[in-house]
């Protein structure tokens, strides 16, 4: 099996690899996500605050996704007299933030056992509490600021699909309860018939529902960046940082090198997620970039008009680590976003192992086994009749890839040097 590339993409190795799992953002030929497609006419995508790159700044942030944009926001609010430059290798917010499936879903139970094993009971409980507090703060912020980012607030539902997955889910949930975890806000449905009725997923064995959201991540990040620009932040898109070296002129400062010139700064923040190990060699082997494919599907007209449609956001648990993430809250036309590690991901992972130079290639728009798995799920579990599509076409109308960072631990914030 081989992946399908975007029309502008070329099947070549990416500079900065040499067969290892790190690399810089792909220049040219990237796939277009649903969110980036919606923002295609927005001038912020290619914004350059000043024609010439500043020679110096108090803070240089590398990356204009949610992390980099928020870092710049907090910094300029705390020290409005200081200077901040945000460097983006490509278009604004065109990395992982602009390529995900639009979920804002706090982990409230499923990750507890793994967190406890690694960090202990107390810290594991705090991680779940922090997830809920972060989600709640984000919802409050969007609502108070009246931000146009298609925010939906409702219930997300985790749906085990096999008896094995249901037993595993029940054991994990009961374990959290015995350890004092807060579960009052999680509604559990253990009857499979009722679970299928609630979830609208045919073979559902159980349901775990709790408050969560979906939103347009590009719109949210763009709102915050526009606030930053109004406060004096300098955004330079299409300006890849190629190296960071100690300053020869001023002890304790750094020089960020780009093809448009160098910037000297007292502080440099790497907000590059999966690409971090390209600029910071100490992260190689700790942060591994990996393409992930998302797909947008449009259900048959009969399904859209029928009351028995998807009403929530979903995590469909298949067992053995496989799952679908489903976001049906994208737009008025009723399209549905599919992400996650579906059963077809295993074949894709094997292909990536044989093609490590493609680890930062977000020009991939499809992979046969992933597409097949989504299509089979829509037919067998959602009841989308394939005969209702013209000429036997697939319900999948758009696919794209984003580069996620695989790591052996939780995200960390620390000094790199």
SEZARO-880670 format. One record per residue (C-alpha): residue in three letters; x, y, z. Coordinates in Angstrom, 3 decimals. Layout:
SITE	Ala	X	Y	Z .
...
END
This chain:
SITE	Unk	0.000	0.000	0.000 .
SITE	Unk	1.104	3.544	-0.744 .
SITE	Unk	-0.342	6.879	0.425 .
SITE	Unk	-2.048	9.395	-1.808 .
SITE	Unk	-0.326	12.791	-1.995 .
SITE	Unk	-1.830	16.233	-2.380 .
SITE	Unk	-1.817	17.513	-5.952 .
SITE	Unk	1.186	19.784	-5.318 .
SITE	Unk	3.172	17.235	-3.333 .
SITE	Unk	6.144	15.347	-4.691 .
SITE	Unk	7.172	11.928	-3.422 .
SITE	Unk	10.665	12.908	-2.323 .
SITE	Unk	12.597	12.845	0.901 .
SITE	Unk	12.355	15.925	3.071 .
SITE	Unk	15.524	17.981	3.763 .
SITE	Unk	16.828	17.487	7.265 .
SITE	Unk	16.192	13.763	7.481 .
SITE	Unk	18.838	11.156	6.507 .
SITE	Unk	16.520	8.316	7.467 .
SITE	Unk	15.897	9.559	11.013 .
SITE	Unk	12.672	10.532	12.723 .
SITE	Unk	12.973	14.316	12.752 .
SITE	Unk	12.636	17.105	10.258 .
SITE	Unk	11.552	20.661	9.485 .
SITE	Unk	8.071	21.619	8.237 .
SITE	Unk	7.508	20.644	4.645 .
SITE	Unk	7.858	23.563	2.240 .
SITE	Unk	5.296	23.292	-0.535 .
SITE	Unk	2.824	20.529	-1.307 .
SITE	Unk	1.130	20.325	2.085 .
SITE	Unk	-2.390	18.984	2.234 .
SITE	Unk	-5.202	21.397	3.072 .
SITE	Unk	-7.216	20.703	6.197 .
SITE	Unk	-10.878	21.564	6.619 .
SITE	Unk	-9.942	24.468	8.908 .
SITE	Unk	-7.290	25.869	6.557 .
SITE	Unk	-9.713	25.549	3.673 .
SITE	Unk	-12.252	27.634	5.595 .
SITE	Unk	-9.564	30.281	6.215 .
SITE	Unk	-8.159	30.297	2.676 .
SITE	Unk	-9.028	33.960	2.026 .
SITE	Unk	-7.837	35.253	5.410 .
SITE	Unk	-4.934	37.717	5.184 .
SITE	Unk	-3.556	36.484	8.511 .
SITE	Unk	-2.354	33.297	6.824 .
SITE	Unk	0.593	35.108	5.198 .
SITE	Unk	0.883	38.059	7.557 .
SITE	Unk	4.219	39.852	7.864 .
SITE	Unk	4.153	42.652	10.427 .
SITE	Unk	7.325	44.344	9.200 .
SITE	Unk	8.925	44.005	5.770 .
SITE	Unk	12.327	43.523	7.359 .
SITE	Unk	12.991	40.996	10.075 .
SITE	Unk	13.829	42.743	13.373 .
SITE	Unk	17.500	42.453	14.336 .
SITE	Unk	16.639	41.851	17.985 .
SITE	Unk	13.732	41.074	20.302 .
SITE	Unk	13.221	40.352	23.971 .
SITE	Unk	11.414	37.126	23.069 .
SITE	Unk	11.375	35.030	19.911 .
SITE	Unk	8.644	32.391	19.668 .
SITE	Unk	9.100	29.719	17.021 .
SITE	Unk	5.714	28.430	15.887 .
SITE	Unk	2.350	30.166	15.493 .
SITE	Unk	0.007	27.375	16.574 .
SITE	Unk	-1.991	27.497	19.785 .
SITE	Unk	1.063	27.099	22.034 .
SITE	Unk	3.186	29.764	20.347 .
SITE	Unk	0.271	32.184	20.052 .
SITE	Unk	-0.630	31.796	23.734 .
SITE	Unk	2.991	32.167	24.849 .
SITE	Unk	3.216	35.455	22.957 .
SITE	Unk	-0.135	36.533	24.411 .
SITE	Unk	0.809	35.889	28.042 .
SITE	Unk	4.236	37.462	27.592 .
SITE	Unk	3.021	40.713	26.023 .
SITE	Unk	0.266	41.049	28.611 .
SITE	Unk	2.775	40.618	31.446 .
SITE	Unk	5.479	42.837	29.907 .
SITE	Unk	3.804	45.220	27.417 .
SITE	Unk	6.984	47.287	27.085 .
SITE	Unk	8.988	44.377	25.689 .
SITE	Unk	9.305	43.159	22.102 .
SITE	Unk	8.040	39.818	20.824 .
SITE	Unk	8.614	38.205	17.425 .
SITE	Unk	6.713	35.073	16.355 .
SITE	Unk	8.324	33.095	13.530 .
SITE	Unk	6.229	30.717	11.454 .
SITE	Unk	7.819	28.442	8.870 .
SITE	Unk	4.765	28.445	6.614 .
SITE	Unk	1.295	29.980	6.809 .
SITE	Unk	-0.065	31.125	10.162 .
SITE	Unk	-1.302	28.212	12.286 .
SITE	Unk	-0.728	25.688	9.510 .
SITE	Unk	0.800	22.965	11.694 .
SITE	Unk	-0.934	20.546	14.064 .
SITE	Unk	-3.303	23.162	15.538 .
SITE	Unk	-4.747	23.859	12.098 .
SITE	Unk	-4.936	20.187	11.125 .
SITE	Unk	-6.648	18.346	13.974 .
SITE	Unk	-10.245	17.085	14.173 .
SITE	Unk	-11.571	19.986	16.269 .
SITE	Unk	-11.988	18.269	19.630 .
SITE	Unk	-11.669	19.996	22.982 .
SITE	Unk	-12.150	16.934	25.129 .
SITE	Unk	-10.786	16.704	28.680 .
SITE	Unk	-9.649	13.218	29.646 .
SITE	Unk	-11.772	12.421	32.704 .
SITE	Unk	-11.165	8.720	33.218 .
SITE	Unk	-9.619	6.768	30.361 .
SITE	Unk	-5.994	7.807	30.892 .
SITE	Unk	-5.984	7.493	34.678 .
SITE	Unk	-4.469	4.003	34.965 .
SITE	Unk	-1.543	4.879	32.706 .
SITE	Unk	-0.941	8.182	34.517 .
SITE	Unk	-1.065	6.423	37.883 .
SITE	Unk	1.466	3.816	36.803 .
SITE	Unk	3.897	6.484	35.659 .
SITE	Unk	3.332	9.295	38.181 .
SITE	Unk	1.450	7.842	41.161 .
SITE	Unk	-2.180	8.167	42.274 .
SITE	Unk	-2.046	11.760	43.523 .
SITE	Unk	-0.479	13.163	40.378 .
SITE	Unk	-2.748	11.099	38.129 .
SITE	Unk	-5.819	12.585	39.822 .
SITE	Unk	-4.348	16.079	39.433 .
SITE	Unk	-3.819	15.487	35.704 .
SITE	Unk	-7.525	14.698	35.258 .
SITE	Unk	-8.470	17.744	37.340 .
SITE	Unk	-6.189	19.935	35.256 .
SITE	Unk	-7.761	18.620	32.045 .
SITE	Unk	-11.220	19.613	33.281 .
SITE	Unk	-10.059	23.019	34.540 .
SITE	Unk	-8.321	23.759	31.237 .
SITE	Unk	-11.432	22.882	29.246 .
SITE	Unk	-13.662	24.936	31.553 .
SITE	Unk	-11.330	27.949	31.351 .
SITE	Unk	-11.238	27.761	27.568 .
SITE	Unk	-15.036	27.639	27.293 .
SITE	Unk	-15.373	30.600	29.663 .
SITE	Unk	-12.777	32.575	27.708 .
SITE	Unk	-14.471	31.971	24.353 .
SITE	Unk	-17.906	32.835	25.722 .
SITE	Unk	-16.781	35.925	27.655 .
SITE	Unk	-14.839	37.265	24.666 .
SITE	Unk	-17.626	36.283	22.268 .
SITE	Unk	-15.077	34.642	19.960 .
SITE	Unk	-16.332	33.354	16.628 .
SITE	Unk	-14.777	29.873	16.577 .
SITE	Unk	-17.824	27.604	16.159 .
SITE	Unk	-17.732	26.537	19.804 .
SITE	Unk	-20.108	23.734	20.688 .
SITE	Unk	-20.576	22.675	24.324 .
SITE	Unk	-22.296	19.404	25.068 .
SITE	Unk	-21.435	15.818	25.909 .
SITE	Unk	-18.677	13.765	24.429 .
SITE	Unk	-19.302	10.022	24.457 .
SITE	Unk	-16.760	7.236	24.656 .
SITE	Unk	-18.232	4.112	23.097 .
SITE	Unk	-16.628	0.671	23.625 .
SITE	Unk	-17.464	-1.482	20.603 .
SITE	Unk	-16.518	-4.986	21.756 .
SITE	Unk	-17.052	-6.947	24.961 .
SITE	Unk	-13.310	-6.800	25.571 .
SITE	Unk	-13.243	-3.035	25.122 .
SITE	Unk	-16.306	-2.669	27.356 .
SITE	Unk	-14.731	-4.778	30.116 .
SITE	Unk	-11.511	-2.811	29.909 .
SITE	Unk	-13.405	0.477	30.077 .
SITE	Unk	-15.447	-0.691	33.072 .
SITE	Unk	-12.348	-1.868	34.933 .
SITE	Unk	-10.569	1.445	34.311 .
SITE	Unk	-13.608	3.460	35.380 .
SITE	Unk	-14.159	1.423	38.566 .
SITE	Unk	-10.461	1.683	39.398 .
SITE	Unk	-10.665	5.471	39.175 .
SITE	Unk	-13.654	5.467	41.523 .
SITE	Unk	-11.845	3.332	44.127 .
SITE	Unk	-8.935	5.795	44.036 .
SITE	Unk	-11.175	8.758	44.827 .
SITE	Unk	-11.526	10.151	41.347 .
SITE	Unk	-14.356	12.579	40.600 .
SITE	Unk	-16.866	10.744	38.430 .
SITE	Unk	-20.191	12.351	39.366 .
SITE	Unk	-20.271	14.277	36.093 .
SITE	Unk	-19.739	11.135	33.990 .
SITE	Unk	-22.906	9.317	32.944 .
SITE	Unk	-22.357	5.606	32.373 .
SITE	Unk	-24.702	3.432	30.322 .
SITE	Unk	-23.831	-0.256	30.599 .
SITE	Unk	-26.789	-1.711	28.713 .
SITE	Unk	-25.717	-2.289	25.103 .
SITE	Unk	-29.187	-1.770	23.612 .
SITE	Unk	-29.570	1.567	25.368 .
SITE	Unk	-25.974	2.523	24.532 .
SITE	Unk	-26.644	1.975	20.826 .
SITE	Unk	-29.784	4.105	21.051 .
SITE	Unk	-27.967	6.946	22.838 .
SITE	Unk	-24.880	6.939	20.657 .
SITE	Unk	-26.542	6.067	17.308 .
SITE	Unk	-23.694	3.575	16.800 .
SITE	Unk	-24.989	0.079	16.011 .
SITE	Unk	-22.638	-2.175	17.985 .
SITE	Unk	-22.110	0.102	20.992 .
SITE	Unk	-21.596	-1.966	24.144 .
SITE	Unk	-21.640	0.942	26.618 .
SITE	Unk	-21.462	4.725	26.822 .
SITE	Unk	-19.423	7.090	28.996 .
SITE	Unk	-20.628	10.686	28.607 .
SITE	Unk	-19.269	13.910	30.122 .
SITE	Unk	-19.076	17.637	29.245 .
SITE	Unk	-16.715	18.593	26.416 .
SITE	Unk	-16.560	20.750	23.306 .
SITE	Unk	-15.672	20.974	19.662 .
SITE	Unk	-14.514	24.126	17.909 .
SITE	Unk	-12.641	25.548	14.937 .
SITE	Unk	-9.040	25.636	16.266 .
SITE	Unk	-7.764	27.945	13.515 .
SITE	Unk	-10.414	30.575	14.221 .
SITE	Unk	-9.666	30.526	17.960 .
SITE	Unk	-5.922	30.823	17.460 .
SITE	Unk	-6.411	33.581	14.881 .
SITE	Unk	-8.508	35.608	17.327 .
SITE	Unk	-5.771	35.428	19.949 .
SITE	Unk	-3.056	36.299	17.418 .
SITE	Unk	-4.989	39.353	16.226 .
SITE	Unk	-5.147	40.454	19.863 .
SITE	Unk	-1.376	39.945	20.046 .
SITE	Unk	-0.766	42.027	16.921 .
SITE	Unk	-2.853	44.874	18.328 .
SITE	Unk	-0.584	44.856	21.380 .
SITE	Unk	2.615	45.053	19.350 .
SITE	Unk	3.600	41.448	18.684 .
SITE	Unk	5.505	41.042	15.401 .
SITE	Unk	4.352	38.012	13.349 .
SITE	Unk	6.566	36.767	10.522 .
SITE	Unk	4.999	33.960	8.498 .
SITE	Unk	6.845	31.962	5.827 .
SITE	Unk	10.061	32.452	7.787 .
SITE	Unk	11.506	29.111	8.941 .
SITE	Unk	13.977	29.160	11.810 .
SITE	Unk	16.933	27.091	10.610 .
SITE	Unk	19.235	27.137	13.651 .
SITE	Unk	19.659	28.608	17.116 .
SITE	Unk	23.186	29.436	18.322 .
SITE	Unk	24.692	31.343	21.263 .
SITE	Unk	25.327	34.991	20.501 .
SITE	Unk	28.958	35.913	19.851 .
SITE	Unk	28.256	39.539	20.718 .
SITE	Unk	26.255	39.314	23.921 .
SITE	Unk	26.789	36.623	26.550 .
SITE	Unk	23.587	34.891	27.589 .
SITE	Unk	21.708	35.752	24.424 .
SITE	Unk	20.744	33.626	21.457 .
SITE	Unk	20.730	34.121	17.717 .
SITE	Unk	17.847	32.632	15.752 .
SITE	Unk	18.936	32.127	12.164 .
SITE	Unk	16.545	32.339	9.203 .
SITE	Unk	16.965	32.758	5.445 .
SITE	Unk	15.686	36.330	5.797 .
SITE	Unk	18.209	37.265	8.453 .
SITE	Unk	19.093	36.649	12.085 .
SITE	Unk	17.388	37.776	15.285 .
SITE	Unk	19.178	38.129	18.606 .
SITE	Unk	17.077	37.467	21.677 .
SITE	Unk	17.335	36.978	25.409 .
SITE	Unk	14.748	34.200	25.302 .
SITE	Unk	13.674	31.741	22.634 .
SITE	Unk	10.613	29.534	22.996 .
SITE	Unk	10.310	26.369	20.923 .
SITE	Unk	6.579	26.024	20.231 .
SITE	Unk	7.051	23.656	17.326 .
SITE	Unk	5.572	20.451	18.754 .
SITE	Unk	6.564	17.543	16.490 .
SITE	Unk	9.234	19.596	14.725 .
SITE	Unk	11.067	20.466	17.965 .
SITE	Unk	13.757	17.834	17.497 .
SITE	Unk	14.851	19.337	14.169 .
SITE	Unk	16.063	22.538	15.871 .
SITE	Unk	16.920	21.032	19.251 .
SITE	Unk	19.053	17.854	18.852 .
SITE	Unk	18.677	16.854	22.515 .
SITE	Unk	15.025	16.038	21.790 .
SITE	Unk	15.816	13.510	19.068 .
SITE	Unk	14.619	10.130	20.202 .
SITE	Unk	12.335	11.778	22.780 .
SITE	Unk	9.972	13.527	20.364 .
SITE	Unk	9.034	11.590	17.261 .
SITE	Unk	7.041	13.301	14.491 .
SITE	Unk	4.404	11.111	12.865 .
SITE	Unk	1.799	11.918	10.186 .
SITE	Unk	-1.803	11.360	11.135 .
SITE	Unk	-4.668	11.438	8.663 .
SITE	Unk	-8.040	13.103	9.207 .
SITE	Unk	-10.996	12.717	6.893 .
SITE	Unk	-14.204	14.647	6.326 .
SITE	Unk	-17.263	12.710	5.261 .
SITE	Unk	-20.691	13.870	4.168 .
SITE	Unk	-23.531	11.472	5.065 .
SITE	Unk	-26.377	10.655	2.666 .
SITE	Unk	-29.180	13.198	2.581 .
SITE	Unk	-31.511	10.700	4.239 .
SITE	Unk	-29.168	10.470	7.227 .
SITE	Unk	-28.815	14.242	7.575 .
SITE	Unk	-32.583	14.749	7.564 .
SITE	Unk	-33.297	11.790	9.858 .
SITE	Unk	-33.491	12.376	13.615 .
SITE	Unk	-31.288	9.326	14.235 .
SITE	Unk	-28.004	11.145	13.571 .
SITE	Unk	-24.804	11.803	15.476 .
SITE	Unk	-25.437	14.456	18.117 .
SITE	Unk	-22.257	14.525	20.177 .
SITE	Unk	-18.509	14.169	19.793 .
SITE	Unk	-17.246	10.618	20.102 .
SITE	Unk	-14.367	8.367	20.994 .
SITE	Unk	-15.146	4.941	19.535 .
SITE	Unk	-13.053	2.374	21.433 .
SITE	Unk	-12.212	-0.733	19.435 .
SITE	Unk	-9.721	-2.382	21.793 .
SITE	Unk	-5.967	-2.909	21.387 .
SITE	Unk	-5.444	0.854	21.281 .
SITE	Unk	-7.497	1.388	18.118 .
SITE	Unk	-10.194	4.046	18.113 .
SITE	Unk	-12.051	6.567	15.989 .
SITE	Unk	-12.488	10.168	17.048 .
SITE	Unk	-15.662	11.588	15.506 .
SITE	Unk	-16.665	15.244	15.316 .
SITE	Unk	-20.040	15.836	13.625 .
SITE	Unk	-20.221	19.455	14.780 .
SITE	Unk	-18.262	21.108	11.961 .
SITE	Unk	-20.749	22.955	9.793 .
SITE	Unk	-24.401	23.365	8.844 .
SITE	Unk	-24.123	20.959	5.914 .
SITE	Unk	-23.736	18.054	8.333 .
SITE	Unk	-20.223	16.878	7.483 .
SITE	Unk	-18.406	14.658	9.974 .
SITE	Unk	-14.686	14.620	10.803 .
SITE	Unk	-12.959	11.302	11.491 .
SITE	Unk	-9.587	11.022	13.210 .
SITE	Unk	-7.891	8.792	15.747 .
SITE	Unk	-5.998	5.507	15.417 .
SITE	Unk	-8.460	3.501	13.383 .
SITE	Unk	-7.760	-0.139	12.379 .
SITE	Unk	-6.141	1.004	9.147 .
SITE	Unk	-3.488	2.950	11.036 .
SITE	Unk	-1.428	-0.214	11.596 .
SITE	Unk	-0.748	-0.596	7.869 .
SITE	Unk	0.111	3.094	7.658 .
SITE	Unk	2.549	2.750	10.566 .
SITE	Unk	4.281	-0.145	8.790 .
SITE	Unk	4.666	1.994	5.678 .
SITE	Unk	6.134	4.834	7.759 .
SITE	Unk	8.673	2.473	9.330 .
SITE	Unk	9.959	1.745	5.833 .
SITE	Unk	9.854	5.418	4.871 .
SITE	Unk	11.186	7.361	7.885 .
SITE	Unk	12.039	10.387	5.760 .
SITE	Unk	8.291	11.004	5.381 .
SITE	Unk	7.764	11.510	9.124 .
SITE	Unk	7.116	15.249	8.669 .
SITE	Unk	5.309	14.983	5.350 .
SITE	Unk	1.867	16.540	5.738 .
SITE	Unk	1.332	16.356	1.992 .
SITE	Unk	-0.208	12.909	2.541 .
SITE	Unk	-3.939	13.121	1.962 .
SITE	Unk	-5.005	9.507	2.229 .
SITE	Unk	-3.917	5.939	2.850 .
SITE	Unk	-5.982	2.998	1.502 .
SITE	Unk	-6.388	1.057	4.759 .
SITE	Unk	-7.376	4.171	6.745 .
SITE	Unk	-9.904	5.278	4.149 .
SITE	Unk	-11.340	1.772	3.936 .
SITE	Unk	-11.757	1.547	7.712 .
SITE	Unk	-13.673	4.849	7.874 .
SITE	Unk	-15.904	3.889	4.969 .
SITE	Unk	-16.709	0.489	6.488 .
SITE	Unk	-17.512	2.119	9.827 .
SITE	Unk	-19.959	4.576	8.251 .
SITE	Unk	-21.723	1.725	6.465 .
SITE	Unk	-21.848	-0.918	9.216 .
SITE	Unk	-22.153	1.264	12.335 .
SITE	Unk	-23.812	4.485	11.186 .
SITE	Unk	-26.022	2.955	8.526 .
SITE	Unk	-24.840	5.145	5.679 .
SITE	Unk	-26.037	3.242	2.624 .
SITE	Unk	-23.285	3.320	-0.019 .
SITE	Unk	-25.870	2.969	-2.782 .
SITE	Unk	-27.139	6.446	-1.929 .
SITE	Unk	-23.906	8.033	-3.157 .
SITE	Unk	-23.619	8.971	-6.813 .
SITE	Unk	-21.826	6.374	-8.966 .
SITE	Unk	-20.821	4.427	-5.862 .
SITE	Unk	-18.617	7.267	-4.630 .
SITE	Unk	-17.230	7.271	-1.112 .
SITE	Unk	-18.828	9.552	1.505 .
SITE	Unk	-15.306	10.835	2.194 .
SITE	Unk	-15.002	14.183	0.462 .
SITE	Unk	-11.757	15.513	1.953 .
SITE	Unk	-8.626	14.076	3.556 .
SITE	Unk	-5.503	15.651	4.953 .
SITE	Unk	-2.609	14.916	7.256 .
SITE	Unk	-1.043	16.643	10.228 .
SITE	Unk	2.168	15.879	12.082 .
SITE	Unk	1.701	14.822	15.701 .
SITE	Unk	4.445	14.423	18.295 .
SITE	Unk	4.795	10.982	19.846 .
SITE	Unk	6.584	11.003	23.185 .
SITE	Unk	7.095	8.603	26.062 .
SITE	Unk	5.751	11.084	28.615 .
SITE	Unk	3.324	13.986	28.975 .
SITE	Unk	4.065	17.325	27.290 .
SITE	Unk	6.787	19.172	29.156 .
SITE	Unk	7.993	22.734	29.600 .
SITE	Unk	11.670	23.121	30.405 .
SITE	Unk	14.881	24.922	29.546 .
SITE	Unk	16.641	23.411	26.539 .
SITE	Unk	19.952	25.085	27.160 .
END
